[in-house]
Amino acid sequence: MSSTSPVGTNEFSKPAASELDLSAVTWKTTSFTGGNDNCFEFGRAGEWIVVRDTFRREDAPQVYSKGELKALIDGAIAGDLDYLLA
C-alpha cells in the first residue's frame, strides 16, 4: 500500500469505472447546486462508490473506496479544504 493512500485503500487494486458493472447503479443527485444546476451524482457499484458530473453523464465516473470518501468528508469538516472556497 502506498504511504499516500488513505487508510483502508489500495490504489493498485482499485478498478477503473470501465471494469465495474454500472448498469445496476442507482444514482443519487446532490441537492445543492449553487444556483447553476451543476450537480454531482453518487452511486454504489459493489464495494465501490462512483461519482459523476450531471453535465457529463456519458463520461466514466470516478471510483472511490469508502475510506477515501470518508477522508475527504472528514477533511472538509475539519476545514482542510476551506482554501478552495476562498
Number of C-alpha atoms within 10 A of each C-alpha: 12 10 6 7 12 18 15 11 16 12 14 8 8 13 12 12 18 9 8 14 10 17 7 10 15 12 15 12 16 12 10 11 11 8 6 7 11 12 16 19 17 18 19 18 16 12 9 17 18 22 21 20 17 15 11 10 12 9 11 15 20 14 21 21 19 16 14 17 14 14 13 15 14 12 13 12 11 10 10 12 13 11 7 6 5 5
